[in-house]
Amino acid sequence: MFKNNLKIAWRSLKKQPFFTFLNTFGLAIGMAGGLLLGLYIYDELTHDTMFAEAERIYRVNADMKFGGRENQMAEVSAPMAQAILNDIPEVEEATRFRSIGSVFIKQQGEQNNVREPGVTYADPNVFDMLGLKLLYGDVNSALVEPYTLVMSKTAAEKHFPIDQALGKTVVLNDHEVYTVTGVIDDLPKNSFLRDRDLFLAMSGYEDSRLAEWGSHNYYTLIKLLPGTKAEKVEDELQSMVGKYLIPYAQKFFPGITEEQFIASGNYMHYSTIPLTDIYLHSGRGPEFSPVSDIKNVYILGAIALILLILASVNFMNLSTAHSLKRAKEVGIRKTLGSQRKSLIWQFLTESGLIAIGSLIFAVIIAAVVMPFYNDLSGKDLSIPFASPFFWLILLVAALALGFLSGSYPALFMSRFVAAKVLKGQGDNSIGGGRVRNALVILQFSISVFLIMGTLTVFQQLQYIQGKDLGYAKDQVLVIQGVNALEGNRQVFKDRVEQLSQVSTATLSSYLPTPSSRSDSSFMRAEDRSQEKAINMQQWYVDPDYISTIGLSLISGRNFDNARFPSDSTGIIINEKAVSILGKTPENVIGTQFVNDFQEGNLITVIGVVKNFHFESLRNNVEALALFFGGQNASNLAIKLNNGDISRTIAEIENIWRDLAPSQPFEHYFMDDSFNTSYEAEQRLGQIFMIFTVLSIIIACLGLLGLAAFNAQKRVKEIGVRKVLGAKVGQIVFRLSMDFLKLVGLSVIIALPLGWYAMDRWLQDFSYHINIPWWIFALSALMAVGVALLTVSYQSIKAAIVNPVKSLRTE
């Protein structure tokens, strides 16, 4: 029986190649889109699951409010790991990471350095705790001794054959000699340790903060004993505030108790988050590595589901449109004794064959576009062709989609009355038309929703890129790693400023870009109590910083150490810091600050700059203090004039080579760095746009099918109208209006839903657009316009048919 159904189904599909192609193509587009999005979502959801016993590993977080600033931190203080092991018996292991950005590295005896961006100090047990194996070296002892390191396979291959790496010595930043004690394979892209190429022994990290509870700079992981609840550990973590943190604070705030600390509006709370949840659920900063958001997974999952629904609806409409051509076939089969059940199975077999064909096309489409898709998404995805489980899932999903899509047409056609259809009287009332109309409304409601979402995402990105940030990011070239010049920093700057295409240049520790990370410090005005200290970002800059970056000095003066030697203890603060102090930009000048966490002289406010956005626009502007001190700068920012920028960069590189021939010359433009802050939104917008176009194509195929069905059903009516004198335009208008009403109803349904969803998305930004009216109008016009073009084709085709052909049986 099944074999016979297959033969009949295959013959039927071969007889109608155009219809078969349309149905197969529509389903293939939906399946390909669903497959690509499914691979992306799977990669997101399996982040960090490759580590051994990952379900027992948690990260320790710290939530703090002090000095008027709330912080949700992914890092805790250095002594926390050992204190946890000492005080909480449910914790089996703990390990720490301390990211330091990049270093210059060369093999001992070589001249030229290579810059390695992913450098991390780590405790000796890090690899064992995470279940990682070394390609070369002992996992238990590789990071025990000071000044030892483990290299990734990629990093090691830059310097020597990896099988000869053990025991080699390398020089970091021209003065720190390390011994290679291990080589580890490159870690997957969906790991928090991705792009980490150097792991340095924590025991060689000489920093007084290692013993301090007040500085939160260590990414700390703990591994719980089997069966331990994280909530129990969190309760015990909270006891550490009174046991360790308050005694530390008493060194700076004598006599303060935990109750007084809380009564002053401050708090400190420790919590945990599963390692496998960090990537999508953290919402903290700064993170050890870039993270995503579960909302994006929901959005992309919804788009994948939408595409499959649209493809299914499209299949139903096309099959229904074709049903009247097969009405006599159904009538003959019923006359010859076929039961309705056997007819349903026959039509479902055809649907299954189309689904399998669509699956083959979908996999081919996905494989062809995969390189482009990886560039778009920033992933390194691939189709697991060798996995039987993958193919089983695809086959089951494809058949399920095919049977689901074919169920309505099968039920529809199997209910034809043989006596009527054999007389040429198709039972068109079956299905009532309402189901088909509802499917059209569903299709175009989804399409309008996606159009509106795409327009909103791109409008928000345009707003971000065009917003006045309070500084000038355009044509600012940043030279990284000028600390490698040591005493020649100022010489480098002076020589660069002599170039004709250079306007100004500044040496600084930090810049308002994502690649520049800042420190913060608690400072209090001398006339304020200790518990009212302000947590401020702390940047060291030279006198040319304000003019080069384009900040606005609204009160006081700039640094001028030549005229005012006291500027070495002066600071310039922003408006946010002024508002926290409860003063004005004018009367804050001369205010003296005390840094209770550092010994030194009083710090005096000499100027105030207008607020500028030195973090993402997702965040509000925080308090900032600019300190005098470009002599220890790590960046040189150069404001370029209009002209031959490539030539100017080459001239700057020549100066660099003259001063530091063994150091790599690396640079970026500040506006490019700014744009990287919003790569996730840009990618989301591009994915939205591409899959919106796909959804519109699928919706139009469905509308095309329904228009064909409608024209076929009304062919005699059209013939009569033409005989009675109706013009082609009148007939086209009458046929089109039925569908345009449905599209109009789709617009009415979709626009409020689109506004609600996109308004919620915009709330993630502290600075965002209000959705403008034209987005509603353009979304509606695009949907109506596309629908009109699609329907007009079938309507015109039906309207120009000779009425003699349609009325010859009457």
Secondary structure as UniProt FT lines:
FT   HELIX           2..15
FT   HELIX           17..45
FT   TURN            46..50
FT   TURN            52..53
FT   HELIX           54..56
FT   STRAND          57..66
FT   TURN            67..68
FT   STRAND          69..73
FT   STRAND          76..77
FT   TURN            78..79
FT   HELIX           80..87
FT   TURN            89..90
FT   STRAND          91..107
FT   TURN            108..109
FT   STRAND          114..122
FT   TURN            124..125
FT   HELIX           126..130
FT   STRAND          134..136
FT   TURN            139..144
FT   TURN            146..147
FT   STRAND          148..152
FT   HELIX           153..157
FT   TURN            158..159
FT   HELIX           162..164
FT   TURN            166..167
FT   STRAND          169..172
FT   TURN            173..175
FT   STRAND          176..184
FT   TURN            189..190
FT   TURN            192..195
FT   STRAND          198..201
FT   HELIX           202..204
FT   HELIX           208..211
FT   STRAND          216..224
FT   TURN            226..227
FT   HELIX           230..240
FT   HELIX           241..245
FT   HELIX           246..249
FT   TURN            250..252
FT   TURN            254..255
FT   HELIX           258..263
FT   TURN            264..265
FT   STRAND          267..274
FT   HELIX           275..277
FT   HELIX           278..281
FT   HELIX           294..323
FT   HELIX           324..326
FT   HELIX           327..335
FT   TURN            336..337
FT   HELIX           340..377
FT   TURN            385..386
FT   HELIX           388..414
FT   HELIX           418..422
FT   TURN            423..424
FT   TURN            428..433
FT   HELIX           434..466
FT   TURN            474..475
FT   STRAND          476..480
FT   HELIX           482..488
FT   HELIX           489..497
FT   TURN            500..501
FT   STRAND          502..508
FT   TURN            514..515
FT   STRAND          519..525
FT   TURN            526..527
FT   HELIX           530..532
FT   STRAND          534..541
FT   TURN            543..544
FT   HELIX           545..549
FT   STRAND          553..556
FT   TURN            561..563
FT   HELIX           565..569
FT   STRAND          570..574
FT   HELIX           575..581
FT   TURN            585..590
FT   STRAND          592..594
FT   TURN            596..597
FT   STRAND          603..609
FT   TURN            617..618
FT   STRAND          624..628
FT   HELIX           630..632
FT   STRAND          635..640
FT   HELIX           645..659
FT   TURN            661..662
FT   STRAND          667..669
FT   HELIX           670..676
FT   TURN            677..678
FT   HELIX           679..713
FT   HELIX           715..723
FT   TURN            724..725
FT   HELIX           728..762
FT   TURN            763..764
FT   HELIX           773..799
FT   HELIX           803..807
FT   TURN            808..809
//
